[in-house]
């Protein structure tokens, strides 16, 4: 009934049904991506995921595209992420941005992000708290690996 896996799947795919531009296929991720929560403040899973991402590992993401979800402005950012270990993947960040931050978004922009290496479900979060020195060291490490 309420706890069945079918109803859970239906709720998870609700956003994709309402907004096809936010479906897994449209965002360029696989079935491991849990989906975009209709309201992350009311979703226990989204709140837990956000808390885990705040403590996650640092990586660099290059902005590919973004989709506005509502007028907060809440946006879903699609990033090509590269980790310090050389792993690359499509990352999806569900963020609330200010109007100023929203107007400064540009494809190709590099941003520090946090991810959960143990989960690898395509969920990332902007690393607003990242130390600029640590970000530069990560950037240098990734650049040196590309040159090798």
C-alpha positions as CSV (number, residue, x, y, z in Angstrom):
1,X,0.0,0.0,0.0
2,X,1.8,3.1,1.2
3,X,5.2,1.5,1.6
4,X,5.1,-0.5,-1.6
5,X,8.0,-0.1,-4.1
6,X,5.6,0.7,-6.9
7,X,4.3,3.8,-5.1
8,X,7.9,4.8,-4.3
9,X,8.9,4.6,-7.9
10,X,5.9,6.6,-9.0
11,X,6.8,9.4,-6.5
12,X,10.4,9.3,-7.7
13,X,9.4,9.7,-11.3
14,X,6.7,12.4,-10.7
15,X,9.0,15.2,-11.5
16,X,10.1,13.6,-14.8
17,X,6.4,13.2,-15.7
18,X,5.6,16.8,-14.9
19,X,8.8,18.2,-16.4
20,X,10.2,16.0,-19.2
21,X,13.2,18.3,-19.4
22,X,14.2,17.1,-15.9
23,X,14.0,13.4,-16.8
24,X,17.0,11.1,-16.4
25,X,17.4,10.9,-20.2
26,X,17.1,14.6,-20.7
27,X,19.7,15.3,-18.0
28,X,22.1,12.7,-19.5
29,X,22.3,10.4,-16.5
30,X,21.6,6.8,-15.9
31,X,19.1,4.9,-13.7
32,X,21.3,5.4,-10.6
33,X,20.2,9.0,-10.4
34,X,17.4,9.3,-7.8
35,X,15.6,12.1,-9.7
36,X,14.8,15.7,-9.0
37,X,12.6,16.1,-5.9
38,X,9.5,18.2,-6.5
39,X,10.2,19.9,-3.2
40,X,13.6,19.1,-1.6
41,X,12.6,20.8,1.6
42,X,9.8,18.2,2.1
43,X,11.7,15.2,0.9
44,X,13.6,13.2,3.6
45,X,15.8,11.6,1.0
46,X,16.7,14.9,-0.6
47,X,17.5,16.4,2.8
48,X,19.7,13.5,3.8
49,X,21.5,13.6,0.4
50,X,22.1,17.3,0.8
51,X,23.7,16.8,4.2
52,X,25.9,14.0,2.9
53,X,27.0,16.2,0.0
54,X,28.0,19.1,2.2
55,X,30.6,16.7,3.8
56,X,31.5,15.1,0.4
57,X,34.8,15.0,-1.5
58,X,35.9,18.0,-3.6
59,X,35.9,17.8,-7.4
60,X,35.7,20.3,-10.3
61,X,32.6,20.6,-12.5
62,X,32.3,22.3,-15.9
63,X,28.8,23.7,-16.4
64,X,27.1,22.1,-19.4
65,X,23.6,23.4,-19.1
66,X,21.0,24.3,-16.5
67,X,17.2,24.1,-16.1
68,X,15.1,26.5,-14.0
69,X,12.8,24.5,-11.8
70,X,10.7,27.3,-10.3
71,X,10.9,31.0,-9.5
72,X,12.9,30.8,-6.2
73,X,15.1,30.6,-8.4
74,X,15.8,26.9,-8.0
75,X,17.9,25.4,-10.8
76,X,19.2,22.0,-11.8
77,X,22.8,22.3,-13.0
78,X,24.3,19.8,-15.4
79,X,28.0,19.5,-14.9
80,X,30.8,17.4,-16.4
81,X,32.6,16.5,-13.2
82,X,36.3,15.4,-12.8
83,X,37.5,14.1,-9.5
84,X,41.0,14.2,-8.0
85,X,41.3,10.4,-8.7
86,X,40.6,10.9,-12.4
87,X,37.0,9.7,-12.5
88,X,34.7,11.7,-14.8
89,X,30.9,11.7,-14.7
90,X,27.8,13.8,-15.5
91,X,26.8,15.5,-12.2
92,X,23.5,17.0,-11.4
93,X,23.2,19.8,-8.8
94,X,19.9,20.9,-7.4
95,X,20.6,24.4,-6.1
96,X,18.8,27.6,-5.0
97,X,20.6,30.6,-6.5
98,X,20.3,34.3,-6.1
99,X,19.2,36.3,-9.2
100,X,22.8,37.6,-9.4
101,X,24.2,34.1,-9.4
102,X,21.7,33.0,-12.0
103,X,22.5,35.8,-14.4
104,X,26.2,34.8,-14.1
105,X,25.8,31.2,-15.2
106,X,27.6,30.4,-18.4
107,X,28.2,27.1,-20.2
108,X,31.9,26.1,-19.8
109,X,32.2,27.8,-16.4
110,X,34.3,25.7,-13.9
111,X,32.9,25.3,-10.4
112,X,34.0,23.4,-7.3
113,X,31.5,20.8,-6.4
114,X,31.2,18.1,-3.7
115,X,30.2,14.5,-4.5
116,X,29.8,11.2,-2.6
117,X,32.5,8.7,-3.8
118,X,30.8,5.8,-2.1
119,X,27.5,6.4,-3.8
120,X,28.2,7.8,-7.3
121,X,24.6,8.5,-8.2
122,X,25.3,11.6,-10.3
123,X,24.3,13.9,-7.4
124,X,26.6,16.8,-6.6
125,X,26.4,20.1,-4.8
126,X,28.2,23.4,-5.4
127,X,31.1,23.7,-2.9
128,X,30.5,27.2,-1.8
129,X,32.6,26.7,1.3
130,X,35.6,25.3,-0.5
131,X,39.0,26.8,0.3
132,X,40.3,28.6,-2.8
133,X,43.8,27.2,-2.2
134,X,42.4,23.6,-2.1
135,X,40.4,24.3,-5.3
136,X,43.6,25.6,-7.0
137,X,45.6,22.5,-5.9
138,X,42.8,20.2,-7.2
139,X,42.7,22.1,-10.5
140,X,46.5,21.9,-10.9
141,X,46.4,18.1,-10.1
142,X,43.7,17.5,-12.8
143,X,45.6,19.7,-15.3
144,X,48.9,17.9,-14.7
145,X,47.2,14.5,-15.2
146,X,45.8,15.7,-18.5
147,X,49.2,16.7,-19.7
148,X,50.8,13.3,-18.8
